[in-house]
């Protein structure tokens, strides 16, 4: 018990210093949280309780974003998000597989690398969206829609891995794959319909006479929906996002946001620092060259895929670049896939170390790119216009 209290005190103290440093350095706080975790990795090993509280933080982050999400856009135009998510997948997923094949990896090892390269960190993105005040911007709906699409794709991907790798432990065969995909898609459809047409009964259920009872009922609702998402093959984060979608359609939106804000701040910070402690940067020299290549490819493919996705749903070139840069951060799921791959991958691939470097680097570059997305977009568009000007003059 004494060790647990000391561990919490140490983690929260370090987080407080990181938050102050982010203000002094004028940079996003998420990379500093993760870097603090990497620095503490050799000193402490966070308990399962810390990991659980961190998972709650991610759930509350996604819930707060769900409150701001427009269910009308998702329900009335699912084709837009399907198109955007597909374009992002086409430019990101195959790159990891091809790179693994070029490195001489087996097709199964390359398949794992494809998933590692593809997944965006919903935790990092959602934290940055809230921190940068972008929850109500038009491109944020597209970013969140793509993350929901990614979660559906990964649900099927895990089932495929379950057929190929015993460690995945999923239902085997084509019928199992189809059932899992239908179950996951059905869960999303039910929650969207609940938010669109049946939000009044939900409001009556959550409304309470006291602040205490409202807080308890609200947290219970978020966790129930998150656990149902897990049972349907989705992540608890996406379940919490859908719970926010439902509550956002009621008159309790602002109250719910205020109620969970303190929990979100503390628990999400614990997630990022505990995530950092699990990033193993040992044997860095053995994978440095490949890691640099992987980082460059991951950054480029996500930016280009997000740009095309944004254009496909009608965003301007400016907002489409912002969408692409917002999909760069990597995180927790890539680490999970690397741990699964370690059970079947050959030691010479060093897939866990490679993934650790890849995730750590993009978890820092990603938030910085998100913060400077508007400036980067202005720079790109200015250069493009300057290049176009001589061409137009010559043709005139």
N, C-alpha and C positions, 0 to 999 in steps of 0.2 A: 504493500500500500504506500509506504514512504517513497519507494522508487517511482511509483506511478505519479504521485504528487510532484516529485522533483522533475520528472520528465515533462509533465504538463507545464510547470513553471518555466523550465528551460526553453521549451518550444515556443510558448507564448511570448517570453521575453525576446527571443531571437526574432520572432515575427514582428513584434513592435519596433525593434531596431530597423528591420528591413523596410517596414512601412515608412518610418521617418527618413531612411536613406533614399527611398523612391521619391519623396517630396524634394529632398535636397538635390538629387541628381536629375530631377524632372524626367523620370522614366517610369514605365509601367511597373507595378509592384509584383506581378506574377513571376517574372524572371528572377527577381531577388528572393522571393519565397523559395523557388526551386533551387537556386544556387545555394541558399542557406541550408537546404536539406542535403545537397551534395556534400557541402562542407562538414555537416554533422554526421554524415553517413558512417564515418569510421569511429565515432564516439558513442552514438546511441542507436538503438534499433527500436523504432516506435512499436508499441504494442498493438494488438488487434483492436483494442478500444479506440486508439488514435485513428487507425485505418477506417473503422466504422464511422466515427464522427466526421472524418474527412469525406466519406461517401455521402453522409447527410448534407454536408456543405455543398457538394456538387448537385445533389438533388434540389436543395433550396435555391441554388443559382439558376438552374434550369426552370424551376417553378416560377421564379420572378420574371424570367424572359417569356415564359408562357402567358403570363398575365398581360404582357404588352402585345402579344401576337394576334393578328387579325384572323379569327376563325373563318370569317366570310371569304377571305382570299384563298385559304386552304381548301375549303369545302366547295367553292364555286369554280375553282380553277386548278384541280389536281394535276391536270396535264402540264401546267407551267412548271410545277415543282418536279414532276417526273422527267420532263425534258431537261431541266437544269441539272438535276442529280445525275442523269445519264451522261451528259456531256462531261461533267466533273469526273465521273468514273472512267470514261473512255480515255481521258488524258492522264489519269493518275495510276490506276490499277495495273494496266499492262506494263508500264515502265518498270515497276519493281520486278515483275516476272522476267522481263527481257534482261534486266541488269543481272539478276541472279543466274540466268542461263549463260550470259557472257562471262561471268566469273567462274563458270565451271561447276555451279551448284546443280544438284538434282532438281527435277521438275517440282518435287514436293517442297524442297527447301526454297525454291524460287517462288512457289505459291504463297508460302508464309511471308516472304519478303514483299510480295505484291500487296498483301493486306497491311503490312507495317507501313509501307509508303503511302497507301491510300487514305487511311483513317485520319480525320481531323479531330483534335481534342475538343470535345464539347465543353469540358470544364474550363480550359484556358480561354476559349473563344467567348463563352458566356460571361466569364469574369471580366474580360476586357471590354465587352460590349457595355456592361453595367458601369465599369470604371470610367470609360470614355464618354458616357452619356449618349450612346447610340441606339438605345432600345427602341426608340420611336422612328428612327430613320427608315426610309423605304427599302433600302437594300438589305436591312437586317432580316426582314421576312424571308427573302431569298436565301440568305445564309442559313437561317434556322431550318428552312424547308430542305436544303441540301443535307444538313446534318441528320434530319429525320430519315431522308432517303438513304444516307450512309448506314444508319442503324438497321434499316430493313435489309440492306444488302449484306451487312455483316452477320445478321441473323441467319441468312441462308448460307453464307460463307462458313460459319461455324458448323453448320450441319454437314456441309461437304467435307470439312476437315474431320468431322466425327465419323464419316464413312471411311476416310483414308487413314486417320490416325486414331488409335484407341484412346489416347489421352483426352481427346475432345469429349468422349462420353456421350455423344448425341445419338438420336435414332438413325439407323442406317437405311440406305437404299433411297431410290428415287421417290418412293411414296412418302418416306419420312421427310425428305427435303420439301416436297410439295405441301405436306401437311403443316410443317413449321412455317413456311412462307405465308400460307393462307391464314394461319393462326395469328402471326404477327401483324399482317396487314389488316385482318379483321379487328384486332384490338385497337389499332390506330383509328380505323373507320368508326368504331363504336364510340370512342372518346370524342372524336370530331363531331359526330352527330349529337352526342350529349351536350357538347358546348354550343352547338348551333341551334338546336331545337328544344332542348330540355334543361336549360340552365335555371329555370325558376324553381323546380323541385330541389336542385342542388343548393340554391341560395336559402331555401327554407330549412334545409337540413343543417347548413353551416351556421346560420344566424343564431346568435346566443345572446343572453341578457348580460353576461359579464365578460370582461376581457379575458379572464382566466379560462372560462369554459370555451370561448371562441378559439383561443390559442391551442388548447388541447385538441379540440375537434378538428381544427384546420391541419395540425401536424399529423393527426391520425389519418385524415383523408389523403394527404400527400403521400404518406408512407404506404397506405393501402393500394393506391393506384400504382405507385412505384413497384411494389411487390408483385402486383398483377402483371405488370409489364415484364418483370423477370420471368414469371411463370409462362409467359407467351413468347419467350425467346428474345425479348428486347432488353435494353439496359435500363436500370432503375432511373438513370438520368433522363432518358426520353419519356419514361412513365411520369416523372415529376413535371416535365415540360407539358405533357398533355393534361396533367392535373391543373396546371396553371392556366392552360387554354380554357378549361371548363370554368374555373373560378373567375377568370378574366371577363367572362360573358355575364357575370352577375353584378349586382350593386356593391359587392364586397371587395372589389378589386383593390382600391386604395388601402383599405383597412388590412387586408391580407398582406400587402406589400410591406406596410409598416410593422406588422406583427412579426414577420419572419426575418426582417433585415438584420437584427443582432445575431441570430443563429447563423445566418448566411455568412456574415463577416468572419466570425470566429471559426466555424467549422470548415469553410472553404479554405481559409488560410492554413488550417491543419492538414487539409488534403494535399496542398501544393508542397508543403515542407516534407510531409511523409513520403510523397511521390519522389521528391529529390533524394531522399535517403536510400531509395531502391535503385537509383541510377548508378550502375557500376561502371566506372571509367577506368578500371584496370585493363592492362594490355592495350592501352590507347595507341601506342606506337605501331602495333601490329595491324591496326585497321584504319590508320589515319588517312591514307590515300583514298581508300574505298569510301570512308565516311564523308570526306569532302565531296566526292562525286555524288554520293547519295543525297547529301544536303542540297547541293546545287540543283540536282534533278527534282528533288521533292519540292523545293521552293518554286522552281520554274513551272513544273507541271500543275501544281495547285493554283498558281497565279493565272496561268493561261486557261486552265479548265474553269476556274471561277469567272474569269472574264467572259469566256464564251457562254457560260451558263447565264450570267447576268444579261448579256446581249439577247439571249434566246427568249428571255421573259420580258424584254422591252426596256431594260435599264439603259441609260445613256452610257457612252464609253467611260465617263468619269466614275459613275457609280459601279460599273462592271469591274473596273480595276480594283475598287475598294472591296468588292465581293471576293475577287481572287486573292488579294492580300490577306483578307480575313480568314481564309481557309488554310493558311500556311501552318499555324501552330499544331504540333503533335503532342501526344501525351499518353495517358494511362493505358489506352487499349493497345497501342503499339507495343508497350512493355509486356502486357499480358500475352499477346501473340508471340513475342520473342521467347517468353518463358515456356510456352507450349512447344515452340519449334525446337527448343534446346533438348527436348526429350527424344527427338528423331534426327536432328541435324548432326553432321559430322563436326568434330571439335575444331577442324581447321576453318570452318566458316566463321567462327566467333560471332555468331548471330546476336547473342545477348549484348556483348560489348559494343558491336556495331550499332545496334538499335539504341543502346543507351546514349552513345555520342550523337546519333541522329536526332533522337527525341530531345535531348538536353539543348542542342544547338538551335533547333527550330522552335523549342518552347521559349527561347530568348529572342531569336530573330522575328518570330511570328508576332508577338505582342508589339515589338518596336515597329514592325511594318504596319500593323493595324493602327497604331497611334499616328504614324506619319503618312497614312494612306492618302489623305487629301493632298499633302505636299508632293508625294511621289507621283500622284496622278497629274497634278498641275505640271510637274517637270516633264513627264512623258508626253503629255498633250502639247506642251509648248514646243518641244523638240520636233514632234511630228508635224506641227503646223509650219515650223521653219523649213523643214525638209520639203513640205508640199508647196511652199510659196515659190521657189525657183522653178519648179515643174509647171506650175500654173502660168507663171510669167513667160516661160519659153513657148508654151502652147498658144498663148495669146499673141 
